[in-house]
Amino acid sequence: MKRYILILTVLITATAARAQQMDHMQHMNKDTTKKAAPHDHAKMMAEMQHDTTHHMSMTSQFSLDLPMNRDGSGTSWLPDETPMYMYMVHGKKWMHMFHGSFFARYNKQDLFNKGSRGGSQFDVPNWFMYMAQRKVGSNGLFAINTMFSLDPFTVGAGGYPLLYQTGESYRGNKLVDRQHPHDLFAELSVAYTQRVAKNTDISLSVGMPGEPALGPPVFMHRISAMNNPDAPLSHHYADATHITFGTATLGFRYKNVKLEGSIFTGREPDEHRYDFDKPKFDSYSVRLSVNPSKEWALQVSNGWLKSPEEAEPDDNVNRFTASAIHTKALGESSYVATTLVYGQNRHHGKTQPAVLLENSLQLNKTAIYGRYEYVKKDAGELDLETLFPGDPNFTINAVTLGTNRILTTIKQTNLTVGLQATLNASPKALRPLYGTAPLGFQVYLRITPSLTKLGVSKRKMDHDMMNM
């Protein structure tokens, strides 16, 4: 709480200083306009506009020419229209940012007990980030990214109940119908970017842990998914490499196109969530990102993962992903965000696809959101080989609908209450275990930073300047 008060005090002081500066500039403009020629007035207005933009704008951590709104997880891109929820402190040389989310919830995965695989749990999924960046000379940019999660303490080493979820292991067994917790150290990375020509950058990012150039921004950092406490069932088909112990990514950007390549450790984090796993740098990925407009972010990527699962050490995976993210501002505190992701894993002679469509409509204090998933998982992945010899594939469909409302905002922090339900359509062969259509339900309180309205502030200042 003391940190939030300090942050608020700094921001208020900075805002007052900017207001005083603008007031002084306004008086100077009134005094000189009478004497200045029209072309002198236009020149002065342009200089003032440039000064205002310099103070109000915040650049990407990976380019001096792009807005911070474009930064997703790792080095991925979001649409420039993406709103930001974070605390910011501006220093003389460094800019510091704090971001995070805490869900305190009750989660029951089979509300009417139609099957035997659903669980229930009180828990607090969470994560928080500290980021910092500064210019190096006139064309260099240095950034630090850290991410932490208290999931090992507030969720538990065995994760939380989530029907049909698979991936990673615990105590020698595959995690099935549960989502694994995130590691205490989820990201510790640094990046350096050099502007080599107009609209052209070269960047290098290294992390221990970090995120390679593979897949869309991870679900927690997609504005279309931020209201949903659950990881997607397709997490290990698209964006599960966001916590990788050992990764290095080289990127080249020209205008709104970026090509990246990564070398990283293919193995998922082990069940010991408080330490650092051994880096191996035995896997590779490439990603092409394109932002055709401020409302769109597109990417296609492929990864060659060496032995990602501890429970299946001889199983290598070829992972392909493609995604489209659209975000549209509807007002100062309203927007609609949509994400479509296709991911597939090719391993042990099978291609297993997954499709995710998620949407969030934010209307001032109220949000309505949803998610649809189509996923193919085999008997081995669901730890059902003994019941289904031959390891057949099963098609799973899941639909989630939810809503929440901001109860109050205190010191730039939102307290939100929400609920959601998930309908899982079970394949016929699995109905004796899961039921025909088990219904999951959860209710939660959520704590996050409030919406950062820098774009609105800038537009207001632009309007005031034009009317001087």
C-alpha positions, -999 to +999 in steps of 0.1 A: +000+000+000+029+024+008+042+017-027+009+026-043+007+058-022+042+068-033+034+060-070+002+081-067+021+110-051+047+110-078+021+109-106+001+138-090+033+158-087+043+151-123+008+160-135+008+193-116+042+201-130+030+195-165-001+215-159+020+244-146+042+241-177+013+242-201-002+272-183+031+290-186+033+281-223-003+293-228+005+327-214+036+330-235+016+321-265-010+348-258+017+374-253+035+366-285+006+358-308-003+394-313+033+402-325+040+370-344+034+365-381+011+336-391+040+315-401+058+322-368+027+312-349+024+279-368+061+272-362+056+279-325+025+256-323+044+228-340+073+231-315+048+231-286+030+200-301+064+182-304+073+191-268+039+179-255+041+146-275+076+140-262+064+143-226+031+124-230+042+095-253+058+063-240+077+042-264+078+004-268+105-014-249+118-027-282+116+004-305+119+042-301+094+045-330+065+025-316+040+031-288+042+011-255+006-001-261+021-025-288+042-045-263+027-079-255+044-106-234+080-113-243+087-096-276+053-102-291+030-074-305-005-063-295-026-037-314-016-001-308-052+005-297-047-018-267-055-001-234-029-004-206-036-012-169-005-003-149+012+021-125+040+043-140+067+063-124+088+086-146+124+093-135+151+115-151+165+087-172+143+056-164+106+049-167+093+023-142+061+004-147+041-020-124+015-044-137-004-073-122-036-092-114-049-111-084-080-133-085-095-144-051-121-170-062-141-201-056-139-225-085-161-257-090-155-275-123-185-298-123-213-278-107-239-306-109-215-335-103-223-352-136-189-369-138-161-380-115-133-358-129-143-323-117-128-307-087-134-275-066-110-252-048-107-218-031-075-202-045-058-170-057-042-172-092-019-142-096+010-126-113+028-092-111+054-074-131+080-048-127+094-032-160+119-005-166+134+012-197+157+040-207+173+055-238+209+048-245+223+076-266+200+089-293+192+056-310+195+029-283+169+015-259+176-007-229+148-026-211+143-048-180+114-071-176+105-091-145+074-112-137+066-131-105+038-153-094+027-164-059+008-193-074+030-219-056+017-205-023-018-193-032-029-220-057-007-249-047+020-270-063-006-292-080-024-263-096-061-256-098-090-277-112-098-272-149-116-299-168-099-313-199-067-293-192-034-311-197+003-302-196+033-306-173+035-331-143+035-333-105+049-360-083+057-382-112+022-380-127+008-360-156-013-331-146-048-338-161-080-318-154-058-293-136-039-262-147-003-261-134+008-231-112+032-206-126+067-204-112+077-178-086+102-164-111+082-162-143+104-137-161+138-121-156+149-107-189+168-078-205+167-064-240+186-039-261+173-023-293+193-002-317+176+020-343+198+015-374+177+036-399+144+053-402+116+029-391+142+001-387+153-016-355+175-046-345+168-060-310+183-087-288+164-101-258+177-127-233+159-142-204+163-167-175+134-172-175+120-155-206+097-160-236+109-171-270+094-158-303+066-185-305+029-179-305+007-149-297+010-129-265+004-152-236-032-153-224-027-132-192-014-103-213-042-103-239-068-077-232-094-101-246-085-127-219-077-105-188-111-110-172-109-148-173-090-164-144-085-197-163-058-207-187-071-218-221-073-255-228-051-248-258-024-232-237+001-259-245-007-257-282+001-220-286+016-199-257+029-222-230+065-213-237+061-179-219+081-193-190+113-207-204+145-212-184+169-200-210+160-180-241+176-156-265+157-137-293+170-117-322+145-094-339+145-072-370+118-047-376+109-025-406+079-003-401+051-025-390+067-059-398+090-078-375+109-111-381+123-129-350+143-160-343+148-176-309+170-203-293+156-216-260+152-245-236+124-268-248+116-285-215+086-270-196+094-258-160+096-287-135+073-291-104+098-272-081+083-238-086+108-217-065+141-224-082+158-220-116+158-249-140+189-258-160+191-240-194+198-262-224+192-240-255+181-271-275+150-257-292+143-231-319+115-209-332+108-182-358+079-157-358+066-131-383+045-103-368+026-077-388+004-048-375-015-036-406-033-009-386-035+004-350-064-020-343-048-052-356-019-075-346-012-106-367+015-133-362+025-167-375+052-188-359+068-222-357+088-239-330+109-270-328+107-281-291+131-307-277+114-329-250+090-303-236+072-327-212+091-343-183+066-372-183+074-380-219+111-372-223+115-389-257+086-369-273+097-339-294+071-314-306+068-293-337+044-264-328+028-241-353+007-211-344-012-183-361-032-155-345-051-123-351-059-098-324-083-069-328-089-041-304-112-011-309-116+018-285-152+028-279-147+056-255-124+068-227-131+037-206-148+014-231-134-009-258-139-043-275-111-068-279-111-101-298-084-128-303-085-157-327-057-183-322-049-215-341-022-238-327-012-273-334+013-298-320+029-324-343+044-353-323+046-391-321+031-392-356+000-371-349-011-336-356-034-322-328-050-289-336-067-263-313-087-232-321-095-204-296-118-175-300-121-150-271-137-116-267-141-090-241-165-060-242-156-033-216-183-007-210-170+017-185-172-003-152-189-034-166-173-061-187-189-090-206-165-116-219-164-151-235-142-178-248-148-207-272-123-236-277-120-266-300-092-289-290-081-324-299-064-344-272-055-381-272-059-407-245-023-405-235-025-368-229-055-374-207-037-402-189-063-428-201-042-452-222-053-482-202-089-475-209-084-466-246-058-488-262-044-474-295-043-438-281-073-424-300-079-386-303-109-370-286-125-337-297-133-313-269-155-282-271-158-256-243-177-224-241-172-198-213-193-168-206-187-143-178-193-108-165-177-085-139-181-050-126-156-026-110-169-020-075-145+008-066-112+024-076-088+033-048-054+048-055-054+038-091-064+002-082-096-015-093-116-039-071-138-060-094-164-087-087-173-112-113-186-147-121-184-170-151-196-204-163-180-229-187-200-256-206-178-285-217-191-307-245-177-342-238-169-366-266-192-397-264-164-421-253-155-399-223-191-392-210-189-420-184-160-401-168-169-365-174-207-365-180-223-353-212-219-315-206-203-307-173-208-271-162-180-253-144-187-222-123-167-197-104-171-164-086-142-140-079-129-107-066-101-093-087-075-066-079-057-049-108-042-014-116-068+009-131-069+019-167-041+042-178-057+070-198-026+086-213-041+088-248-071+106-235-049+131-216-029+137-247-060+143-269-073+168-243-040+187-243-040+187-281-075+202-281-065+228-255-035+238-275-055+242-307-079+265-290-052+288-275 
